[in-house]
Amino acid sequence: MTILLVVLQMLLYVLLAPLLVGWIRKVKAVLQNRRGASLLQPYRDLYKLFGKEARMAHTASPLFRAAPYIVFTATWLAAAAVPLFVTQLATAGIADIIAIAGLLALARFFLALAGMDVGTAFGGMGASREMLVSALAEPAMLLAIFALVMTVHSTNLATLVDYQLTASVLRPSYLFALSALVLVAIAETGRIPVDNPSTHLELTMIHEAMILEYSGRHLALMEWAAQLKLLLYGALLVNVFFPWGIARQGDPGALASGLFFVMLKLAALGVLLAVSETVLAKMRLFRAPAFLNLALLLGLLGMLSTVVLEVGL
């Protein structure tokens, strides 16, 4: 039963990731007085790309061909380690935040290499910008999570979520950690105000610049991996800080309730993200370090608050 739940969670991640993107686009269209595309449009885009021939530059190396598969697989494995609707899984023992950060770093590394492989100016520019963002975002993410795991004395996400379900102490460090992780998620997933996922302007794009030379199934895998990363951070936010409703055992009723509540929370998170992207404008690139330094500061304050509270208790 636990093996089946692991497979089900992995399938739900790849199936729900395009739906979350479609939901955010639909809400943004409504807020901007537009009709907008269907919720299923991301699925149609992926289907269309998988049906097209993958064209590559003559200067592309085998790394350029292998990168989409590595990026997608690493991102999928990282997402599958984050509890989605149940905590007691066969893979709960490896759902470690350090392992998840390592898998995301592996995907980012090959994404940046693929951007530079062909030798275009856009690819190199996007790769350098991606490394700038990730160098500041990754420490901030770890500090934010460490502010939480210091109370549990474990970096295991399943243990952390179980503790959050039973904890009765409201800690100020949680607010700092939540704020830091929200800022990191915005930067890591390429959302406004750090990046604009719908633009192709050479002066502003980060993620799009690295995949500009891809087409066909390779581009589909890159786009799908980006959608998975958005769902990963969404599940991390709603299940770690708002774990109510998540199932703790394999009872069918609890599983159905956990799936319903996580979809409800992800829908609410998508609405908040759509609202923020509607009212905010994209910042200039040189302001991104200040944005992520704020996340780093908030994560550090969260850790210090946890230490002070532990000493006080």
PATIRO-267647 format. One record per residue (C-alpha): residue number from 0; residue in three letters; x, y, z. Coordinates in steps of 0.2 Angstrom, whole numbers, always signed. Example, Ala and Ser with C-alpha at 12.3 -4.5 7.8 and 13.67 -1.06 7.14 Angstrom:
2
+-----+------+-------+-------+-------+
! pos ! code !  east ! north !    up !
+-----+------+-------+-------+-------+
!   0 !  ala !   +62 !   -22 !   +39 !
!   1 !  ser !   +68 !    -5 !   +36 !
+-----+------+-------+-------+-------+
END
This chain:
313
+-----+------+-------+-------+-------+
! pos ! code !  east ! north !    up !
+-----+------+-------+-------+-------+
!   0 !  met !    +0 !    +0 !    +0 !
!   1 !  thr !   +14 !   +12 !    +4 !
!   2 !  ile !   +23 !    +8 !   -12 !
!   3 !  leu !    +6 !   +12 !   -22 !
!   4 !  leu !    +5 !   +29 !   -12 !
!   5 !  val !   +22 !   +33 !   -17 !
!   6 !  val !   +18 !   +30 !   -36 !
!   7 !  leu !    +2 !   +39 !   -34 !
!   8 !  gln !   +11 !   +55 !   -26 !
!   9 !  met !   +24 !   +55 !   -40 !
!  10 !  leu !   +10 !   +54 !   -53 !
!  11 !  leu !    +0 !   +67 !   -45 !
!  12 !  tyr !   +15 !   +79 !   -45 !
!  13 !  val !   +17 !   +77 !   -64 !
!  14 !  leu !    -1 !   +78 !   -67 !
!  15 !  leu !    -6 !   +93 !   -56 !
!  16 !  ala !    +9 !  +104 !   -60 !
!  17 !  pro !    +2 !  +110 !   -77 !
!  18 !  leu !   -15 !  +112 !   -69 !
!  19 !  leu !    -7 !  +124 !   -56 !
!  20 !  val !    +1 !  +135 !   -69 !
!  21 !  gly !   -16 !  +135 !   -79 !
!  22 !  trp !   -25 !  +140 !   -63 !
!  23 !  ile !   -13 !  +155 !   -60 !
!  24 !  arg !   -15 !  +161 !   -78 !
!  25 !  lys !   -34 !  +160 !   -77 !
!  26 !  val !   -35 !  +170 !   -61 !
!  27 !  lys !   -23 !  +183 !   -68 !
!  28 !  ala !   -33 !  +184 !   -84 !
!  29 !  val !   -49 !  +187 !   -73 !
!  30 !  leu !   -40 !  +200 !   -63 !
!  31 !  gln !   -35 !  +209 !   -79 !
!  32 !  asn !   -52 !  +209 !   -86 !
!  33 !  arg !   -48 !  +196 !   -99 !
!  34 !  arg !   -56 !  +179 !  -104 !
!  35 !  gly !   -40 !  +170 !  -103 !
!  36 !  ala !   -35 !  +152 !  -109 !
!  37 !  ser !   -43 !  +136 !  -103 !
!  38 !  leu !   -36 !  +128 !   -87 !
!  39 !  leu !   -31 !  +114 !   -98 !
!  40 !  gln !   -20 !  +125 !  -110 !
!  41 !  pro !    -3 !  +120 !  -102 !
!  42 !  tyr !    -8 !  +102 !  -105 !
!  43 !  arg !   -11 !  +106 !  -123 !
!  44 !  asp !    +5 !  +115 !  -125 !
!  45 !  leu !   +15 !  +101 !  -118 !
!  46 !  tyr !    +6 !   +89 !  -130 !
!  47 !  lys !   +10 !  +100 !  -145 !
!  48 !  leu !   +28 !  +101 !  -140 !
!  49 !  phe !   +30 !   +82 !  -138 !
!  50 !  gly !   +23 !   +80 !  -155 !
!  51 !  lys !   +36 !   +92 !  -163 !
!  52 !  glu !   +53 !   +87 !  -169 !
!  53 !  ala !   +67 !   +92 !  -158 !
!  54 !  arg !   +79 !  +103 !  -168 !
!  55 !  met !   +96 !  +107 !  -161 !
!  56 !  ala !  +111 !  +118 !  -166 !
!  57 !  his !  +126 !  +110 !  -175 !
!  58 !  thr !  +137 !  +116 !  -161 !
!  59 !  ala !  +126 !  +107 !  -148 !
!  60 !  ser !  +135 !   +93 !  -138 !
!  61 !  pro !  +128 !   +77 !  -130 !
!  62 !  leu !  +126 !   +87 !  -114 !
!  63 !  phe !  +113 !   +99 !  -123 !
!  64 !  arg !  +103 !   +83 !  -128 !
!  65 !  ala !  +104 !   +75 !  -111 !
!  66 !  ala !  +101 !   +91 !  -100 !
!  67 !  pro !   +82 !   +91 !  -102 !
!  68 !  tyr !   +80 !   +73 !   -96 !
!  69 !  ile !   +92 !   +76 !   -81 !
!  70 !  val !   +83 !   +92 !   -76 !
!  71 !  phe !   +66 !   +85 !   -77 !
!  72 !  thr !   +71 !   +69 !   -68 !
!  73 !  ala !   +80 !   +78 !   -54 !
!  74 !  thr !   +66 !   +90 !   -52 !
!  75 !  trp !   +53 !   +76 !   -52 !
!  76 !  leu !   +63 !   +67 !   -38 !
!  77 !  ala !   +65 !   +82 !   -28 !
!  78 !  ala !   +46 !   +85 !   -29 !
!  79 !  ala !   +41 !   +67 !   -25 !
!  80 !  ala !   +51 !   +69 !    -9 !
!  81 !  val !   +40 !   +83 !    -3 !
!  82 !  pro !   +24 !   +76 !    +6 !
!  83 !  leu !    +9 !   +81 !    -5 !
!  84 !  phe !    -6 !   +74 !    +4 !
!  85 !  val !    +0 !   +60 !   +16 !
!  86 !  thr !   +16 !   +59 !   +27 !
!  87 !  gln !   +18 !   +41 !   +31 !
!  88 !  leu !   +25 !   +35 !   +14 !
!  89 !  ala !   +39 !   +22 !   +10 !
!  90 !  thr !   +50 !   +36 !    +5 !
!  91 !  ala !   +47 !   +46 !   +21 !
!  92 !  gly !   +64 !   +42 !   +27 !
!  93 !  ile !   +73 !   +50 !   +12 !
!  94 !  ala !   +62 !   +66 !   +12 !
!  95 !  asp !   +76 !   +76 !   +18 !
!  96 !  ile !   +77 !   +95 !   +15 !
!  97 !  ile !   +96 !   +93 !   +11 !
!  98 !  ala !   +93 !   +80 !    -2 !
!  99 !  ile !   +79 !   +90 !   -10 !
! 100 !  ala !   +91 !  +105 !   -11 !
! 101 !  gly !  +104 !   +95 !   -18 !
! 102 !  leu !   +93 !   +88 !   -32 !
! 103 !  leu !   +87 !  +106 !   -36 !
! 104 !  ala !  +105 !  +111 !   -37 !
! 105 !  leu !  +109 !   +97 !   -49 !
! 106 !  ala !   +94 !  +102 !   -60 !
! 107 !  arg !  +100 !  +120 !   -60 !
! 108 !  phe !  +118 !  +115 !   -63 !
! 109 !  phe !  +113 !  +106 !   -79 !
! 110 !  leu !  +101 !  +119 !   -84 !
! 111 !  ala !  +114 !  +132 !   -84 !
! 112 !  leu !  +127 !  +121 !   -93 !
! 113 !  ala !  +114 !  +118 !  -107 !
! 114 !  gly !  +111 !  +137 !  -108 !
! 115 !  met !  +130 !  +140 !  -111 !
! 116 !  asp !  +133 !  +124 !  -122 !
! 117 !  val !  +127 !  +131 !  -139 !
! 118 !  gly !  +137 !  +147 !  -136 !
! 119 !  thr !  +124 !  +160 !  -139 !
! 120 !  ala !  +124 !  +176 !  -130 !
! 121 !  phe !  +107 !  +174 !  -123 !
! 122 !  gly !  +111 !  +157 !  -116 !
! 123 !  gly !  +126 !  +163 !  -107 !
! 124 !  met !  +117 !  +178 !  -101 !
! 125 !  gly !  +103 !  +168 !   -94 !
! 126 !  ala !  +115 !  +155 !   -86 !
! 127 !  ser !  +125 !  +169 !   -77 !
! 128 !  arg !  +109 !  +177 !   -70 !
! 129 !  glu !  +103 !  +160 !   -64 !
! 130 !  met !  +118 !  +157 !   -55 !
! 131 !  leu !  +117 !  +174 !   -47 !
! 132 !  val !  +100 !  +171 !   -41 !
! 133 !  ser !  +103 !  +153 !   -35 !
! 134 !  ala !  +119 !  +158 !   -25 !
! 135 !  leu !  +108 !  +169 !   -14 !
! 136 !  ala !   +92 !  +159 !   -14 !
! 137 !  glu !   +99 !  +142 !    -9 !
! 138 !  pro !  +107 !  +148 !    +8 !
! 139 !  ala !   +91 !  +158 !   +11 !
! 140 !  met !   +80 !  +143 !    +9 !
! 141 !  leu !   +91 !  +132 !   +20 !
! 142 !  leu !   +91 !  +145 !   +34 !
! 143 !  ala !   +72 !  +146 !   +33 !
! 144 !  ile !   +70 !  +127 !   +34 !
! 145 !  phe !   +83 !  +126 !   +48 !
! 146 !  ala !   +73 !  +139 !   +58 !
! 147 !  leu !   +59 !  +125 !   +58 !
! 148 !  val !   +69 !  +109 !   +59 !
! 149 !  met !   +79 !  +116 !   +75 !
! 150 !  thr !   +63 !  +113 !   +84 !
! 151 !  val !   +61 !   +95 !   +78 !
! 152 !  his !   +79 !   +91 !   +78 !
! 153 !  ser !   +77 !   +83 !   +61 !
! 154 !  thr !   +79 !   +88 !   +43 !
! 155 !  asn !   +66 !   +76 !   +38 !
! 156 !  leu !   +50 !   +84 !   +30 !
! 157 !  ala !   +38 !   +70 !   +35 !
! 158 !  thr !   +44 !   +72 !   +53 !
! 159 !  leu !   +42 !   +91 !   +52 !
! 160 !  val !   +25 !   +90 !   +45 !
! 161 !  asp !   +19 !   +78 !   +58 !
! 162 !  tyr !   +27 !   +89 !   +72 !
! 163 !  gln !   +17 !  +104 !   +65 !
! 164 !  leu !    +1 !   +95 !   +65 !
! 165 !  thr !    +3 !   +91 !   +84 !
! 166 !  ala !   +12 !  +107 !   +90 !
! 167 !  ser !    +3 !  +119 !  +101 !
! 168 !  val !   +16 !  +132 !  +102 !
! 169 !  leu !   +15 !  +148 !   +91 !
! 170 !  arg !   +33 !  +153 !   +87 !
! 171 !  pro !   +38 !  +170 !   +80 !
! 172 !  ser !   +52 !  +161 !   +70 !
! 173 !  tyr !   +38 !  +153 !   +59 !
! 174 !  leu !   +33 !  +169 !   +52 !
! 175 !  phe !   +51 !  +174 !   +48 !
! 176 !  ala !   +54 !  +157 !   +40 !
! 177 !  leu !   +38 !  +158 !   +30 !
! 178 !  ser !   +42 !  +176 !   +23 !
! 179 !  ala !   +59 !  +170 !   +19 !
! 180 !  leu !   +53 !  +154 !   +10 !
! 181 !  val !   +40 !  +164 !    +0 !
! 182 !  leu !   +53 !  +176 !    -7 !
! 183 !  val !   +65 !  +161 !   -11 !
! 184 !  ala !   +50 !  +152 !   -20 !
! 185 !  ile !   +47 !  +168 !   -30 !
! 186 !  ala !   +65 !  +169 !   -36 !
! 187 !  glu !   +68 !  +151 !   -38 !
! 188 !  thr !   +52 !  +148 !   -49 !
! 189 !  gly !   +55 !  +164 !   -60 !
! 190 !  arg !   +40 !  +173 !   -55 !
! 191 !  ile !   +37 !  +192 !   -54 !
! 192 !  pro !   +45 !  +203 !   -47 !
! 193 !  val !   +62 !  +193 !   -50 !
! 194 !  asp !   +58 !  +186 !   -67 !
! 195 !  asn !   +43 !  +186 !   -79 !
! 196 !  pro !   +38 !  +168 !   -85 !
! 197 !  ser !   +29 !  +175 !  -100 !
! 198 !  thr !   +42 !  +187 !  -107 !
! 199 !  his !   +55 !  +184 !  -120 !
! 200 !  leu !   +64 !  +201 !  -119 !
! 201 !  glu !   +82 !  +199 !  -119 !
! 202 !  leu !   +85 !  +212 !  -106 !
! 203 !  thr !   +74 !  +204 !   -93 !
! 204 !  met !   +73 !  +185 !   -95 !
! 205 !  ile !   +82 !  +173 !   -85 !
! 206 !  his !   +75 !  +156 !   -86 !
! 207 !  glu !   +68 !  +158 !  -104 !
! 208 !  ala !   +86 !  +164 !  -110 !
! 209 !  met !   +93 !  +147 !  -105 !
! 210 !  ile !   +80 !  +136 !  -115 !
! 211 !  leu !   +78 !  +148 !  -130 !
! 212 !  glu !   +88 !  +135 !  -141 !
! 213 !  tyr !   +77 !  +121 !  -136 !
! 214 !  ser !   +62 !  +114 !  -146 !
! 215 !  gly !   +50 !   +99 !  -147 !
! 216 !  arg !   +51 !   +86 !  -133 !
! 217 !  his !   +66 !   +94 !  -126 !
! 218 !  leu !   +57 !  +111 !  -123 !
! 219 !  ala !   +42 !  +101 !  -116 !
! 220 !  leu !   +53 !   +93 !  -103 !
! 221 !  met !   +61 !  +110 !   -98 !
! 222 !  glu !   +44 !  +118 !   -97 !
! 223 !  trp !   +37 !  +103 !   -87 !
! 224 !  ala !   +51 !  +104 !   -75 !
! 225 !  ala !   +48 !  +122 !   -72 !
! 226 !  gln !   +30 !  +118 !   -68 !
! 227 !  leu !   +35 !  +104 !   -56 !
! 228 !  lys !   +47 !  +116 !   -47 !
! 229 !  leu !   +33 !  +128 !   -45 !
! 230 !  leu !   +22 !  +114 !   -38 !
! 231 !  leu !   +36 !  +108 !   -27 !
! 232 !  tyr !   +38 !  +125 !   -18 !
! 233 !  gly !   +19 !  +127 !   -17 !
! 234 !  ala !   +17 !  +110 !    -8 !
! 235 !  leu !   +32 !  +115 !    +3 !
! 236 !  leu !   +24 !  +131 !    +9 !
! 237 !  val !    +6 !  +124 !   +12 !
! 238 !  asn !   +11 !  +108 !   +20 !
! 239 !  val !   +25 !  +114 !   +31 !
! 240 !  phe !   +17 !  +130 !   +37 !
! 241 !  phe !    -1 !  +125 !   +35 !
! 242 !  pro !    -2 !  +106 !   +37 !
! 243 !  trp !   -20 !  +105 !   +42 !
! 244 !  gly !   -29 !   +92 !   +32 !
! 245 !  ile !   -14 !   +81 !   +27 !
! 246 !  ala !   -16 !   +63 !   +30 !
! 247 !  arg !    -5 !   +53 !   +42 !
! 248 !  gln !   -10 !   +36 !   +37 !
! 249 !  gly !   -16 !   +26 !   +22 !
! 250 !  asp !   -35 !   +26 !   +26 !
! 251 !  pro !   -45 !   +29 !   +10 !
! 252 !  gly !   -55 !   +43 !   +19 !
! 253 !  ala !   -40 !   +52 !   +26 !
! 254 !  leu !   -31 !   +51 !    +9 !
! 255 !  ala !   -46 !   +58 !    +0 !
! 256 !  ser !   -48 !   +72 !   +13 !
! 257 !  gly !   -29 !   +75 !   +12 !
! 258 !  leu !   -29 !   +77 !    -7 !
! 259 !  phe !   -44 !   +88 !    -6 !
! 260 !  phe !   -37 !  +100 !    +7 !
! 261 !  val !   -20 !  +101 !    -2 !
! 262 !  met !   -28 !  +105 !   -19 !
! 263 !  leu !   -39 !  +119 !    -9 !
! 264 !  lys !   -23 !  +126 !    -1 !
! 265 !  leu !   -13 !  +126 !   -18 !
! 266 !  ala !   -28 !  +135 !   -26 !
! 267 !  ala !   -28 !  +148 !   -13 !
! 268 !  leu !    -9 !  +150 !   -15 !
! 269 !  gly !   -11 !  +152 !   -34 !
! 270 !  val !   -24 !  +166 !   -31 !
! 271 !  leu !   -12 !  +175 !   -20 !
! 272 !  leu !    +2 !  +173 !   -32 !
! 273 !  ala !    -9 !  +179 !   -47 !
! 274 !  val !   -14 !  +194 !   -36 !
! 275 !  ser !    +4 !  +198 !   -32 !
! 276 !  glu !    +9 !  +197 !   -50 !
! 277 !  thr !    -5 !  +208 !   -56 !
! 278 !  val !    -1 !  +222 !   -44 !
! 279 !  leu !   +18 !  +221 !   -44 !
! 280 !  ala !   +30 !  +225 !   -58 !
! 281 !  lys !   +46 !  +216 !   -62 !
! 282 !  met !   +61 !  +224 !   -53 !
! 283 !  arg !   +77 !  +228 !   -62 !
! 284 !  leu !   +90 !  +214 !   -62 !
! 285 !  phe !  +102 !  +223 !   -51 !
! 286 !  arg !   +89 !  +224 !   -37 !
! 287 !  ala !   +87 !  +205 !   -36 !
! 288 !  pro !  +102 !  +203 !   -24 !
! 289 !  ala !   +93 !  +215 !   -12 !
! 290 !  phe !   +77 !  +205 !   -14 !
! 291 !  leu !   +86 !  +189 !    -9 !
! 292 !  asn !   +97 !  +197 !    +4 !
! 293 !  leu !   +80 !  +201 !   +13 !
! 294 !  ala !   +75 !  +183 !   +12 !
! 295 !  leu !   +92 !  +178 !   +19 !
! 296 !  leu !   +90 !  +191 !   +33 !
! 297 !  leu !   +73 !  +184 !   +37 !
! 298 !  gly !   +79 !  +166 !   +38 !
! 299 !  leu !   +93 !  +171 !   +49 !
! 300 !  leu !   +81 !  +180 !   +61 !
! 301 !  gly !   +70 !  +165 !   +61 !
! 302 !  met !   +85 !  +154 !   +67 !
! 303 !  leu !   +89 !  +167 !   +80 !
! 304 !  ser !   +71 !  +168 !   +86 !
! 305 !  thr !   +71 !  +149 !   +87 !
! 306 !  val !   +87 !  +149 !   +97 !
! 307 !  val !   +81 !  +162 !  +109 !
! 308 !  leu !   +64 !  +153 !  +112 !
! 309 !  glu !   +73 !  +137 !  +115 !
! 310 !  val !   +85 !  +145 !  +128 !
! 311 !  gly !   +70 !  +154 !  +136 !
! 312 !  leu !   +60 !  +138 !  +137 !
+-----+------+-------+-------+-------+
END
